[in-house]
C-alpha cells in the first residue's frame, strides 16, 4: 500500500522523484525504489521520516500544502508530517476527496501567481509594462500575480507571457539566473528560454494540452538541425571511447558511456539501422547528457542510419509529445520510426535492448528501482545479436506506429473537425490526427497513437472551440 499511495500522492502534487529527493536530501533512486515497492521500510524508520519531510517541504514551497492536508485528512498543517506517515501506512486505498477539484484549482492559481511574480521580479518588469507588451489590461496581470486567475494551459496568452519575459531576460543577460530559478538541470539558451518558461509556469496545468500547443508552436519555426545547440560528435566519440574493451557497464553512467561507444561505432562503421527499446525512466537522458545524446542521434541521421524506436504504452502523451518536440529536426528526416508497444511492461522488471543488427547490442534486465545499480552488457558475438534481434522483432510485432511525417497532404477520410491555425491546419479524424503545415515546405504530421490523439482532441475542445 505504501508504494501505491506514494505514486498516487506524487502524481496528485504534480511532482517527481527528483524534486522530492531534493527536498528530502536523498537520491532519486531511493524514491524510485519506494514507489516500485522494492523497499518497504517500517513507518518509524529514518527513511520514512526523511520522505515525509521532503513531501511536506515540497508542498509548502509549491503552494500545495492545503491540498496535502486535505488528502491525508487533517486540517492542521502543523501536524501534517505525523498524519502523512499514518496515511501512507494505513490499509485504506488512496481516494480523491470530494472537495478536491476546487482546492486544486485554487492551488494551481496560487502556484502560477508565485512563479509569475518571481519571473517578473527577475526581469524587472512591472504589471503595466508586461500588459502593454501583451496588449491586455494591467488588471489581468495583477490578478494572475495574486493567484486569483490562471491562463488556460496551451493558450496563446500563456505563450505570449513566456515569450515577453524571455525577451527581457535575454536583453538583460540573465539566462543563468533564469536557469537557477527554473532548476530543470538543463542549460537555458536564447532558443529554448521561452519554452522552458512555459514549461515551468504550466507545471500542474493540463500537461497534455500544453504539450500539444508547444509542438504546434515548434513546428512553425522548426530548425533544420541542432547547429550551435549540441556538442560536436567528434568531441564525444574519441578513439579512447571506441577502443574501450569492456563488456559490462555499471549503472546509469555506465549506460551513458556504453551508448556513446555503441552509436559511435555504428556511425564510424556505416551501419544501416539501429533498433532501440527501454522501459526504464528517462532520467538517464536528462541533464548534461541530453545534448550529448542529441548529438549522437543527430549524427546517426546525418549518416543515413534508420532508427526504430519502441516506447511503452504506459508513457504519458505529454512525454511522447515532448520527445517528438525535442527531436523534431530529426523526425522530418524520415529516418526515425517511432512505435509504441501495446503490451504493458509490468511493474517488476525493467528491460533495455539497443541493437545494431550488423555489429552488436547493449542489453540489461533488472528489478524495477535498481536501474542505477544494474549491469549493462555490451555484446558483439553473433549468437547474442541474433537472440536479441528476435526479441526486438517480437516486441515490434506487438507495436503500432506513433506518427508519420510525409510531404503528401492528401485529405484524410472520416474527418470529425478541422481548424485553421496561423501557419497550419489541424484535422481531427476518428482514428488519427493530422497536422498540416501551410508554409513551405508543406508537409503533414500524422499521429495515430491513442493518447496523443486524445490530447489533440482535448486541445481542440479547450482552446480552439472557445
LINQUI-V63904 format. One record per residue. N is the residue number from 1. SS is DSSP state (A for helix, B for strand, O for the rest). PHI is phi in whole degrees, 0 to 359 (999 if undefined). OMEGA is omega as a letter, one per 40 degrees, with the letter a starting at -180 (999 if undefined). Layout:
# LINQUI-V63904
{{N SS PHI OMEGA} {N SS PHI OMEGA}}
This chain:
# LINQUI-V63904
{{1 O 999 i} {2 A 301 a} {3 A 296 a} {4 A 297 a} {5 A 289 i} {6 A 294 i} {7 A 299 i} {8 A 301 a} {9 A 291 a} {10 A 294 i} {11 A 293 a} {12 A 294 i} {13 O 279 i} {14 O 56 i} {15 O 225 a} {16 O 222 a} {17 A 302 a} {18 A 297 a} {19 A 293 a} {20 A 293 i} {21 A 295 i} {22 A 296 i} {23 A 290 a} {24 A 271 a} {25 O 74 i} {26 O 221 a} {27 O 277 i} {28 A 303 i} {29 A 294 i} {30 A 295 i} {31 A 294 i} {32 A 300 a} {33 A 292 i} {34 A 292 a} {35 A 292 a} {36 A 278 a} {37 O 87 i} {38 O 292 i} {39 O 238 i} {40 O 227 a} {41 O 290 i} {42 O 293 a} {43 O 296 a} {44 O 268 a} {45 O 284 i} {46 A 300 i} {47 A 299 a} {48 A 291 i} {49 A 298 i} {50 A 293 i} {51 A 299 a} {52 A 297 i} {53 A 300 a} {54 A 295 i} {55 A 296 a} {56 A 295 i} {57 A 295 i} {58 A 296 a} {59 A 299 i} {60 A 293 a} {61 A 284 a} {62 A 264 i} {63 O 79 a} {64 O 249 a} {65 A 294 i} {66 A 295 i} {67 A 296 i} {68 A 298 i} {69 A 301 a} {70 A 295 a} {71 A 294 a} {72 A 274 i} {73 O 85 i} {74 O 222 i} {75 O 260 a} {76 O 242 a} {77 A 294 i} {78 A 291 a} {79 A 257 a} {80 A 293 a} {81 A 297 a} {82 A 298 a} {83 A 293 i} {84 A 297 a} {85 A 297 i} {86 A 298 i} {87 A 295 a} {88 A 297 a} {89 A 253 i} {90 O 283 a} {91 O 269 a} {92 O 279 i} {93 O 293 a} {94 O 294 a} {95 O 224 i} {96 O 280 i} {97 O 297 a} {98 O 299 a} {99 O 278 a} {100 A 299 a} {101 A 301 a} {102 A 290 i} {103 A 294 a} {104 A 300 a} {105 A 298 i} {106 A 294 a} {107 A 295 i} {108 A 298 i} {109 A 295 a} {110 A 294 i} {111 A 296 i} {112 A 300 a} {113 A 299 i} {114 A 295 a} {115 A 292 i} {116 A 298 i} {117 A 299 i} {118 A 296 i} {119 A 294 a} {120 A 293 i} {121 A 293 i} {122 A 297 a} {123 A 275 a} {124 O 56 a} {125 O 242 i} {126 O 270 i} {127 A 304 a} {128 A 296 a} {129 A 293 i} {130 A 292 a} {131 A 296 i} {132 A 294 i} {133 A 295 a} {134 A 262 a} {135 O 59 i} {136 O 228 a} {137 O 288 a} {138 A 297 a} {139 A 295 i} {140 A 298 a} {141 A 298 i} {142 A 299 a} {143 A 291 i} {144 A 299 a} {145 A 293 i} {146 O 277 i} {147 O 78 a} {148 O 269 i} {149 O 218 i} {150 O 215 i} {151 O 296 i} {152 O 296 i} {153 O 298 i} {154 O 78 a} {155 O 286 i} {156 A 297 a} {157 A 297 i} {158 A 300 a} {159 A 289 i} {160 A 294 i} {161 A 301 a} {162 A 295 a} {163 A 295 a} {164 A 296 i} {165 A 291 i} {166 A 298 i} {167 A 299 i} {168 A 295 a} {169 A 291 i} {170 A 293 i} {171 A 302 a} {172 O 269 i} {173 O 57 a} {174 O 245 a} {175 A 294 i} {176 A 297 i} {177 A 294 i} {178 A 299 i} {179 A 300 i} {180 A 294 a} {181 A 291 a} {182 A 285 i} {183 O 55 i} {184 O 275 a} {185 O 77 i} {186 O 238 i} {187 O 295 i} {188 O 263 a} {189 O 242 i} {190 O 298 a} {191 O 286 a} {192 O 251 a} {193 A 302 a} {194 A 297 a} {195 A 293 i} {196 A 290 i} {197 A 294 i} {198 A 303 a} {199 A 301 a} {200 A 289 a} {201 A 296 a} {202 A 264 a} {203 O 302 a} {204 O 92 a} {205 O 240 i} {206 O 45 a} {207 A 297 a} {208 A 294 i} {209 A 297 i} {210 A 298 a} {211 A 297 i} {212 A 298 a} {213 A 297 i} {214 A 298 i} {215 A 295 i} {216 A 299 i} {217 A 295 a} {218 A 292 a} {219 A 298 i} {220 A 300 a} {221 O 240 a} {222 O 303 i} {223 O 287 a} {224 O 279 i} {225 O 203 a} {226 O 254 a} {227 O 306 i} {228 O 84 a} {229 O 253 a} {230 O 228 i} {231 O 290 i} {232 O 291 a} {233 A 303 a} {234 A 294 i} {235 A 283 a} {236 A 269 a} {237 O 267 a} {238 O 268 i} {239 A 297 i} {240 A 299 i} {241 A 295 a} {242 A 293 a} {243 O 268 i} {244 O 296 a} {245 O 260 a} {246 O 297 i} {247 O 255 a} {248 B 236 i} {249 B 241 a} {250 B 261 i} {251 A 69 a} {252 A 297 i} {253 A 294 i} {254 A 296 i} {255 A 298 i} {256 A 301 a} {257 A 295 i} {258 A 297 a} {259 A 288 i} {260 A 297 i} {261 A 293 a} {262 A 300 a} {263 A 286 i} {264 A 301 i} {265 A 295 i} {266 A 298 a} {267 A 293 a} {268 A 295 a} {269 A 264 i} {270 O 74 i} {271 O 297 a} {272 O 267 a} {273 B 216 i} {274 B 231 i} {275 B 245 a} {276 B 225 i} {277 B 214 i} {278 B 203 i} {279 O 255 i} {280 O 279 a} {281 O 292 a} {282 A 266 a} {283 A 300 a} {284 A 292 i} {285 A 263 a} {286 O 264 i} {287 O 65 a} {288 O 292 a} {289 A 280 a} {290 A 302 i} {291 A 296 i} {292 A 294 i} {293 A 298 i} {294 A 298 i} {295 A 296 i} {296 A 296 a} {297 A 292 i} {298 A 300 i} {299 A 291 i} {300 A 301 a} {301 A 296 i} {302 A 300 a} {303 O 272 i} {304 O 79 i} {305 O 274 i} {306 B 279 a} {307 B 245 i} {308 B 253 a} {309 B 244 i} {310 B 249 i} {311 B 258 i} {312 O 288 i} {313 O 288 a} {314 O 280 a} {315 O 295 a} {316 O 290 i} {317 A 300 a} {318 A 298 i} {319 A 289 i} {320 A 297 a} {321 A 295 i} {322 A 295 i} {323 A 295 i} {324 A 297 i} {325 A 301 a} {326 A 295 a} {327 O 259 a} {328 A 307 i} {329 A 300 i} {330 A 278 a} {331 A 297 a} {332 O 287 i} {333 O 286 a} {334 O 81 a} {335 O 263 i} {336 B 252 i} {337 B 247 a} {338 B 267 i} {339 B 231 i} {340 B 232 a} {341 B 278 a} {342 O 279 i} {343 O 272 i} {344 O 289 a} {345 O 282 a} {346 O 92 a} {347 O 250 a} {348 O 258 a} {349 B 235 i} {350 B 238 a} {351 B 239 i} {352 B 227 i} {353 B 222 i} {354 B 243 a} {355 B 232 i} {356 B 253 a} {357 O 304 a} {358 O 270 a} {359 O 222 a} {360 B 174 i} {361 B 206 i} {362 B 241 a} {363 B 223 i} {364 B 199 i} {365 B 211 i} {366 B 210 i} {367 B 294 a} {368 O 301 a} {369 O 103 a} {370 O 248 a} {371 O 299 a} {372 O 284 a} {373 O 239 a} {374 O 278 i} {375 B 265 i} {376 B 248 a} {377 B 258 i} {378 B 261 a} {379 B 246 a} {380 O 232 a} {381 O 282 a} {382 A 300 a} {383 A 296 a} {384 A 293 i} {385 A 299 a} {386 A 297 a} {387 A 298 a} {388 A 286 i} {389 A 298 i} {390 A 296 i} {391 A 297 a} {392 A 295 i} {393 A 299 i} {394 A 293 i} {395 A 297 a} {396 A 296 i} {397 A 294 i} {398 O 260 a} {399 B 240 i} {400 B 230 a} {401 B 292 i} {402 O 273 a} {403 B 204 i} {404 B 221 i} {405 B 253 a} {406 B 215 i} {407 O 271 i} {408 O 270 a} {409 O 257 i} {410 O 295 a} {411 O 288 a} {412 O 285 i} {413 O 272 i} {414 O 56 i} {415 B 286 i} {416 B 266 i} {417 B 199 i} {418 B 218 a} {419 B 225 i} {420 B 263 i} {421 O 261 a} {422 O 301 a} {423 O 233 a} {424 B 206 i} {425 B 233 i} {426 B 253 a} {427 B 241 i} {428 B 261 i} {429 B 246 a} {430 O 295 a} {431 O 240 a} {432 O 198 i} {433 B 232 a} {434 B 242 i} {435 B 244 a} {436 B 262 i} {437 B 276 a} {438 O 256 i} {439 O 243 a} {440 O 289 e} {441 O 281 a} {442 O 291 a} {443 O 207 i} {444 B 233 i} {445 B 254 a} {446 B 251 a} {447 B 255 a} {448 O 236 i} {449 O 291 a} {450 A 305 a} {451 A 294 i} {452 A 293 i} {453 A 300 i} {454 A 296 i} {455 A 296 i} {456 A 295 i} {457 A 295 i} {458 A 296 i} {459 A 299 i} {460 A 297 a} {461 A 290 a} {462 A 277 a} {463 A 251 a} {464 A 277 a} {465 O 275 a} {466 O 244 999}}
